Amino acid sequence: MANEIKICENELFLYFYRKIMRIKLFTYFVSFFAVFLWHDVACSQSKSQDVLNYIEQYKDIAMREMQEYKIPASITLAQGLLESGNGKSELAKKSNNHFGIKCHKEWTGERTYHDDDEKGECFRVYDDPELSYRDHSKFLAERQRYAFLFELEITDYHGWAKGLKQAGYATLPVYANVLIRLIEDYNLTEYDQLVVNGKFKYETAKSQQPTAIEYIPYKITDAEVVGKTPDERYIRENNKVKFIYAKEGESVYDLADMLCIYDYQIIKYNNLAKRRTLKDNEIIYIEPKKNKAMRRYKYHTIQKGETLSYVSRLYAVKLESLYKMNGMDETTILHIGDNIRLR
């Protein structure tokens, strides 16, 4: 059999070739293609132009996802290259699915069907490749079996590659090795370093200007009552931080006098900036918020009208801590469905 194929003579290539030749099932095509891609990378004297073109097209998106979801850009790009065949697979071209993500029971969007581990499996369809990248980030961030990956150093691409295989992301036996080889051959870690060193800023299209955000009352339903104010309002506790609900039109100065604290403390604890008049049922913290949320809250998914300040108040986490954890600043534009890391 080895004489029939003379491409680098590695056992891995022969293993999958024999599988296809023996049982002739389309099931192994994806694995065969992945190894063939790896062979091209490993055996070629020059770098593939298709790979370079793919990296150039999607590197900024991968770095943005790293900023927001703490997944190494090198890993995201390597997975995109491998799973999509440099963006040239049928699934990538026709369905904009660059990561081979299957439907699973929670998917309500458009679907397509391909043979993979089993015949006629359901895969997700996206309107744009960028949505595939975002869904890939959410897919990893929201599933418990990948949670341990986020405890690794964000530059530990070896650990991420091996962890993805360990967690069952792919069935290819050498999946981790393929990712690592792509990362090293194409120096994908340079994009990790740009993010880590604060040298990357995602350019938002000019058409995507921030829209006015309507006010949404902050409501915390499970806060424990721990006391009362002099005017008989309940003092509640959220994330072990005391707060009260404000009254419509209430002044920061009057509230500070009633609570016997300084007005600048209320302004600072609640990121009020120049605003001095409060809204009905607005959460007002009367002591400093924490650096991270309670243990049971790891992420918050942004809904219509929500801002990072809203998330800060909802979970009693300092706004500057949220900026730091999520690689954001006051100019960052949030989108519905964005996942905000809370701890």
Secondary structure, DSSP 4 states (H G I P E B T S, - for coil): -GGG--STT-HHHHHHHHHHHHH--GGGHHHHHHHHHHHHHHH-SS--HHHHHHHHHHHHHHHHHHHHH---HHHHHHHHHHHHTTTTSHHHHHH--SS--B-TTT--S-EEEE-SSSTTEEEE--SSHHHHHHHHHHHHHT-GGGGGGGGS-TT-HHHHHHHHHHTTS---TTHHHHHHHHHHHTTTHHHHHHHHTT-------TT-PPPPPPP-----SSPEEEEE-TTSPEEEEETTEEEEEPPTT-BHHHHHHHHTS-HHHHHHHTT-TT--B--TT-EEESSPPBSS--TT--EEE--TT--HHHHHHHHTB-HHHHHHHHT--TTPPP-TTPEEE--
